[in-house]
Amino acid sequence: MKILVTGAKGFVGKNLVAELNRTGNHEIYEFDIDTPIGKLDDFCKDCEFVYNLAGVNRPKDPEEFMEGNFGFATTLVDTLKKYKNICPVMDSSSVQAALENPYGKSKKAGEDMLFAYGLETGAPVYIYRFPNIFGKWSRPNYNSAVATFCNNIANDLPITVNDRSTVMHLVYIDDVLEELLQALDRHPHVNADGYCYVPKVYEVTLGEIVNLLYSFKETRKNFMITDMTEGSFEKKLYATYLSYLPPEKFSYPLVMHEDERGSFTEILKSVDRGQVSINISHPGITKGNHWHHTKNEKFVVVSGKAVIRFRKYGSDEITEIHVSGEKLEVVDIPTGYTHSITNEGDTDLVTLMWSNECFNPGKPDTIYEEV
């Protein structure tokens, strides 16, 4: 399909073009402020769908709102009419179109003009009154508090929060893209007033956003991962925060607890999914020789050779499982079994370990007993 995307270099436009290129065999006509205006004729002549994402939201002169929003939308429609092209048109409006400010008035004027165009020509018109959109590639210090906070906190810069109780209504860029592809297939979500909308909207205060972002930063010290449940706001905000890290901060050191036997290093922790760590044992070293009441673990040897031994509490029978990094497999460590792991090779043994709970020195649930 031949698709015209205006505002193609903007936040939503850049994400949309990338998604259109990924999901279909489309010919994308990208139009932005630096595109020669004559190209609009070429694009409108044969495009089969229009995403109008172009607009002005931070002009030097308030009069530029009307020119940049209503004015360009009018030029776009007039060009489509010139070539009798009645393909569907999606328009990016704003919830502020319901407000009596210069920006809102310019968006409302554009909406009214496009609805009239649809009635006049029969062209499908999909108008979205977007709330604040957040996600990767949003420009900080422009018109998104989330982008600014993510950028500043990720780069160790100060932030200013005038009122932590201010409630934000937010939609995530991936949810926006999913909805825009729905519109491309002629199946947008439409409310009773005829406006299209993104179904998933998050209501959260500025204070909550800031607290989460600082907690993400602390993850590198306490290893605690936030709620990664599908659809959670925390999952999407964390992904957004990571996109603002400068390249020199992509990596960070871990604390290796070392002794003569090797080392133990925590990597990730979570409230309800336990923790992940790396255990390194020198040749001939045995670790473990303990059992747990409720704590359970999974071992994966990723380098070297080892034997993992088990003995059920109260029994004399020993079970041995030989493992190596040449054949990755998971070994469950059941409760009630004293167990050990011995490096059988002549190189360091590297074992990935998962425990269903984070280590609690006040309640370690680790009882020493040799296998």
N, C-alpha and C positions, 0 to 999 in steps of 0.2 A: 504494500500500500504506500502511496505517496502522501507523506504527512508533513505539514508545515508547523513548525514550532517557533513562535515568536518569543523573544526573551530567552533564547536558547542558551545563553551564557550565564543566566542567573541561577540562583539556588535551585529552584524547582526545575527550571529548564535543563540544567546540566544533568541532574539526576534522571529526568524523564528521557532525554536523548540516550543516555547510557542504557536505560532499561528497554527502550524501544529497539536499540541495536542488539540487545541481548535476547529479546523474546520473539522477534519476528524478522521476516525478510522484507524490511521496509526501506523505502528511499526517503531519507529525512532531509527536509529543507530547513536549514537553520537560519533564522533571521534575528538579528540583535541590533543594538544602537549603532554599531559600526558597520553594518551591512549596507551597501549602496541601496538607496530607496528603489531604484529601478528593478532590483531583484524581487521586490514584492510582487510586481506584475508577473514576472516569470513564474514565481511560486504559486500565486493565486490562479493562474491560468489552468493548471491541471492537478492541483493538490486534491486529495480525496478526504482529508480530515484536517482540521485546524485546531491546534492548541494555542490559544492566545494567552501567553504568560507575560507579555510585555507590560510594563507599567512604571509609574513613578511614585515613590513613597517617601523620599527624603529630598525634595527640591530646595533650592535656595530661595525661590520665590513661590508662595502658595498658588499663584496663578498657573504655575507649571503643572499642578495636579490635573487640571482640566485638560490642558494641552496634551500631557503625556498619557493620560488614561482614556478619557472620553475621545480626545482628538485622534489618537492612534487607532482606537477601536473603530472609529468612523472611517478612517482611511482604509483600514483592512476590509471592512464590509463593502465600501464603495468599490474597491478593487475586485472583490469577489463578484459583485453585481455586474461590473464591467465585462467580465468574462462569462456571465450567466452560470456561475459555479455555485450550486446550492448544496455543497457538501456540509456535513455536520461541523459546527463550531463550538468548541469548549472555551469558556472564558473564565479567567482567574479573577474573581472579585474578592471582597473582604466583608467580614462581619461589620466593619465600620461603615458599610454602605447604608446602614440603618441609622447612622449618626449625622448630626448637622455640623460637620466640620469640613474643611476644604477637601481633604482626602476622601472622606465618605461621600460627599456630594459628587465628586468626579467619578467615583466607582458606581454610584447609583445612576448617574446619567448614562454611563456606558451600559449598564444592565438594561435600562429602559430602551435604549437604542437597539440593542441586540435582540431583545424580546420582540420589538416591533419589526425588526428585520426578519425574524423567524416567521412571524405571522404573515408578512408581506410575500415572502418567497417560498415558504414551506420548508426552508432549511432547518434541520434539527439544531437547536441551540441548548447547550448545557452550561448553565452559570453556577459556579461554585462560590459561595460566600465562606471563604476559608478563615478560620481563626488563626492564631499563631502556629506556624509550622516549624518544627525543629528536626535536626538531623545533620548528617555530614555535609560539608561544603557550604553551609550557611555562613554568611559574612559577619564576623564579629564587629562590635562597635558601629553597627549600622541600624538595623531595626529589629533585632532579635536579642532579648535579654538572655535567653538560653545559650545562644552562640557566644555572646560576650562573656558570660560566666564560665562556660566551658573553656574558652580560649585563655582567659586570664588565669584561672585556677590551674590549668594544665601547664601554663608557662610561668607560674610563680609570680603573677602580677596581682595587684590589689583589685578588689571589686567594691562597688557601691550598691547597697540595697537600701532604698528609701523607706520601704514598708514591707517587712517580711510577711505580713498577713495578706498582701495583695494576691488575689486569686487569678491564676492564668488558666485559659482554656487552650489546650495544645493538641495538635495532630502531628503524627510522626511521618516523616517523608516517605518511608516505605509503604505506609498505609495510604498516603496520598497517591503514590504511583499505582498501587493496586486498584484504587478507585478510578484513576484516569484511564487505565487499561480497560476497565469495565465500560467506561464511556465510549472508548474506541469500538467496543463490541456492541454498542447501542443498549447497554444494560446498566446505566448509572443509577445510583440511589437518588430518589427525588422526593422532597417533602410536599406537604399539602399546598405550599405557596408557589410551587414550581421551581424551587431552587434545588440544585444538586448538593450533596454533602458527603463527607467522609464519615462512616458510621462510628469509628472509634475515636472519641474525644476524651482527653485526660484533663481532669480538674485538679489543679495542684497549686499550692502557694509558693511564692518566691522563696520563702524561708525553707520550705521542704526541698526545693530544687537545690538551693545552696548547700544544705546539710548533706544531701546525697552526693553532690559533686565533691565536697571535701572528704566524705567517706570513701569515695572512689580513689582519691589521692592517697589516703591512708592504707589502701589495700596493699600497696607495695611494702608496707612495714608490718601489718598485722595479718596479711594474706587472706583476709575475709572477703569472699565474693558475695555480691548483692543478689537479690532475687532474680533468677534467670528464667522464671516461669514464662512460657510462651504468652506474649501479649502484655506482659507487665511493663509498667512505665519505667521501672528501674532498669530493666534489660535494654530498653531503647535509649534511655538517657546515658547509660554506661557506654554503649556503642558510639553515641554522639561524642561523648567526652574524649574517648580514645582517638577520635579523628582529629583532635586539635593538639595532640602531643607533637612537639617538634621532633624531628628524626633523631637528634642526639639523646632523646629521652625514651626511645622505643624499648631499650633494654634497661634492666636494673639488677643489682647484685642480690644474691640470697645469702643467708647466714648458715654456714656449714658448721655443725657441731661436731668437732673432730676429736678423736683420741687414738690410741695406738691400734685400735681394731679397724678404724676407717672413719666414716662420717655419716651423719644423719641430717637431712635438709628438708625443711617444710617448704611446700610450694603454694598450695591453695588450701583454704579452709572455708567452710560454710556452716550456717546455723543448723541446717537440717540434713546435710548430705556428707558430713564428716570432713576428712582432710586427705590430701594427697602429698606424698613425700618421696624423696629419693634416698635409698640406703646404699652406701658403698662399704664393702667388706674386703679387707686385704686377703691374700691367699692363705688358706688354712684356718681362717677365723670363723668361729661359730657365734651367732647372735640369737637372742631369743631366750629359750628355756623358761617360758612362762605360759600361763593360760588366762583366759578372760571369762567373766560371768556373762556379760551382755555384749561387750565390744567384739566386733568381728572385723576381719581384714581380708584383703585380696592382694596377693603378691604376683608380680610379673617380672621375671628376670629378663633384662634387656641386653645385658652384656656379661659374658663369663659363664661358668658352670657351677651348679649348686645342687645340694640335696636338702630337701625340706622334710623334716621328721616330725611325726605326730604320735602322741600317746594319750589315749583317753584317760581322764582322771579316774584313778582307782583300778586301772588295768595295767598289765605288763606288756601288752602287745604293741609293737612299734610299726608304724607305716612309714615307708620312705617313698618320696617322689623326686626323681631326678629331673632337673630342668636346665635349660641353657638359652642364651640369647639367640641361638641359631634356629630355635623353634619357639616362637612366642606363644605362651599359654598362661591362663589365669589359674592360680591355685587359691582356693577358698580356705580360710583359716577359721574353722568352726569354733563356737564357744565350747568350753569344757574340755578342750584338748590342749595339753601342753605341747609346745612346738618350738622348733629351732630351724635355722637356716645356716648351712655350712658352705663356705667357698671351697669347691673341689678343684678349681683351676689354678693356673700359675699367674693369672692376671687379676686385677681388681674385679669383684663381682658388683654389678650395678642392678639394683632391684627397685622397681616402681612399686610403691605400697599405698594402698587405700585403706583407711579406717572409717567405719561408719559414724564415728564421733571424734570431735577434736580432743586432743589430749587435755585432761583436766588434772593438774597436780594435786588438787584436793580430793579427787575421786578417780584415781588412775585406772582402776579395774584391771590391774596387771599383777598376777600372783606368781612369784618365782617358784619354779619346780623344774628340775632337769628332766629332759625326755628320757 
